């Protein structure tokens, strides 16, 4: 146990630790260890232990913590300091204003991925009862968000990992949407079916870059992160193969990594896509590529 945490344990018997004091102590330790969002992380973890929202923490700022609460909170602190993502510690992550269960079996849904959902929904506006396939679905976030917004759509979600699909199944049930889950490699489980839109947040990190990723990212499944030597292995396969799984005027909507837009655009054009466009996320990073069949 780190020295600072042992000191916290010793002091528990000497003085009363209320909500505010515990938060201040934890924020300080997180900042010292370079934990991003130190204050937010401390608050979210304490909310989990006390079963309160963040407003509740400050309404009850002088509430003493019981020994069992301190022990539970201390364990979460240790795991966070070891690099485990907050979403895994909490067991859930919000995406598209929907709650998603997450753990080490799946990639944590991120706000920038909502751009894939937005682009897909725009492409589907004029289509009645559209067919949508979401590849590398992980937690099911993209597929479930689309099914939530378009209950008339037939949505199929695919992942190579049976573990990931087990998590996705929990989220499909919790969000009460109609999404069919299929296990397999990318387009293979789609068979001869045709879809109006195919969405995907593929693994796009180059293998050589893995060691330099933040500790919390390295906790996530490598299968969902690493895209081969140049990070474009899966994207290259999709650019070549997706046209055969699309209906007339269909589109492939992909999330890409920072700095990959030029290379992915070139892959799309070389594969004969009629239109290739790129959208930026809220941080101004080229994040979503849309490839369309218009002929």
HELIX and SHEET records of a PDB file:
HELIX    1   1 UNK A    3  UNK A   12  1                                  10    
HELIX    2   2 UNK A   19  UNK A   32  1                                  14    
HELIX    3   3 UNK A   38  UNK A   50  1                                  13    
HELIX    4   4 UNK A   54  UNK A   59  1                                   6    
HELIX    5   5 UNK A   67  UNK A   81  1                                  15    
HELIX    6   6 UNK A   86  UNK A   90  1                                   5    
HELIX    7   7 UNK A  111  UNK A  113  5                                   3    
HELIX    8   8 UNK A  114  UNK A  124  1                                  11    
HELIX    9   9 UNK A  141  UNK A  149  1                                   9    
HELIX   10  10 UNK A  162  UNK A  175  1                                  14    
HELIX   11  11 UNK A  188  UNK A  190  5                                   3    
HELIX   12  12 UNK A  207  UNK A  212  5                                   6    
HELIX   13  13 UNK A  215  UNK A  218  1                                   4    
HELIX   14  14 UNK A  222  UNK A  225  1                                   4    
HELIX   15  15 UNK A  233  UNK A  241  1                                   9    
HELIX   16  16 UNK A  242  UNK A  245  5                                   4    
HELIX   17  17 UNK A  261  UNK A  270  1                                  10    
SHEET    1   A 2 UNK A  92  UNK A  95  0                                        
SHEET    2   A 2 UNK A  98  UNK A 101 -1                                        
SHEET    1   B 7 UNK A 179  UNK A 183  0                                        
SHEET    2   B 7 UNK A 154  UNK A 159  1                                        
SHEET    3   B 7 UNK A 131  UNK A 135  1                                        
SHEET    4   B 7 UNK A 195  UNK A 201  1                                        
SHEET    5   B 7 UNK A 246  UNK A 255  1                                        
SHEET    6   B 7 UNK A 286  UNK A 292 -1                                        
SHEET    7   B 7 UNK A 275  UNK A 280 -1                                        
END                                                                             
